[in-house]
Amino acid sequence: MIQRQEYLNKLLSFKDKQLIKIVTGVRRCGKSTLFELYQAQLLKSGVNKNQIQSINLEDPAYSELLDWKKLYDYINKRLIPNKQNYIFIDEIQNVADFEKAADGLFIKKNVDLYLTGSNSKMQSGEWATLLSGRYIEIHILPLSFKEYHSTAFTGNIEETFSNYLENSSFPYALQLNGDRKQIRDYLGGIYNTIVLKDVVENKKIRDVSRLESVIKFISDNIGNLTSIKKISDTMTSDGIKMLPLTIENYLDAFRESYILYKASRYDVKGKKLLQTLDKYYLVDIGLRYYLLGDKKADRGHILENIVYLELLRRGYKVYIGKVADKEVDFAAEGIDGIEYYQVADTVADTKTLERELTPLNAIKDHNPKIILTRDFDPKTSHNGIKQINIFDWLLQ
């Protein structure tokens, strides 16, 4: 079991705080495993086993608890008086009016409540509405390269990284020992569950083939600036006519199920978000291989996808930077300000290096500016702009 230490530390930092801890993320990214790791830490710290209740609402054994009152009563009668109780409930969104049970448990002084949610029935906006002011959301992603590397390092960093991309970052894929057919079948199961259960069923979508044509288009265009109109025009030219509103609804549904992420553009000089042209990134590059086979992709854009997700893991809000008519791959906003990133497969060629440096040099503030590349050159600086090997950066 891989120790998801950064996420585990976040949970531990909120232990016994008067807040409901909600862990969100795409299916099979490791939410339940994170709870298991956390419970093991509790036991190690001296908490008794009978102070912990763990319920997975996708387990048929708990099917009777899909009624909020039955769920509340079941937990309440098992609470240990005069001791702190730790309650873990997986897939809480399966319970109608679940917030009533959550509220009832929240107001008890001896209950520390932890929930997970993974699909479009329950998004952060709805958490805020139903549990306003009473919760903290911890969003988790599949394995980072650092986590993958800690278990699956082959002795060669390039080979390990290629395996990370092609064999998927979903934790259980590691158990399949690089068997590409088994991994493909496993990813197919995740994808079909998300599409058929979280998207088609919840959104009542009738034409699955059109839905899939949109996600395949995005998968083929990760890292490219795009618009709803561009997607609509491409679909039409391919003989698939779809209204822009339909496409927008499909993209929203994929984002709500955490299979897709959107990065909006940010005007660096004007310090404001722009309403046109966005970039989309997949939660796992292995899914791209599942959807498109071995269809080639721009290696720089694949790296962009990895860097985007890593910046999210590190707690940044991530935008596409616009500097006049130039573009910076990422403007990452953290608690200490904004950092700017360019991502390239290689800048060994002088013209390529200049192309990557130009938009960063156009930014006149003094925030950190970084170029990430697969080149194994020693760390270097170009007039204050750091050039760092992407593997070193990912393994920090």
Order of alpha helices (4+ residues) and beta strands (2+ residues): alpha-beta-alpha-beta-alpha-beta-alpha-beta-alpha-beta-alpha-alpha-alpha-alpha-alpha-alpha-beta-beta-alpha-alpha-beta-beta-beta-alpha-beta-beta-beta-alpha
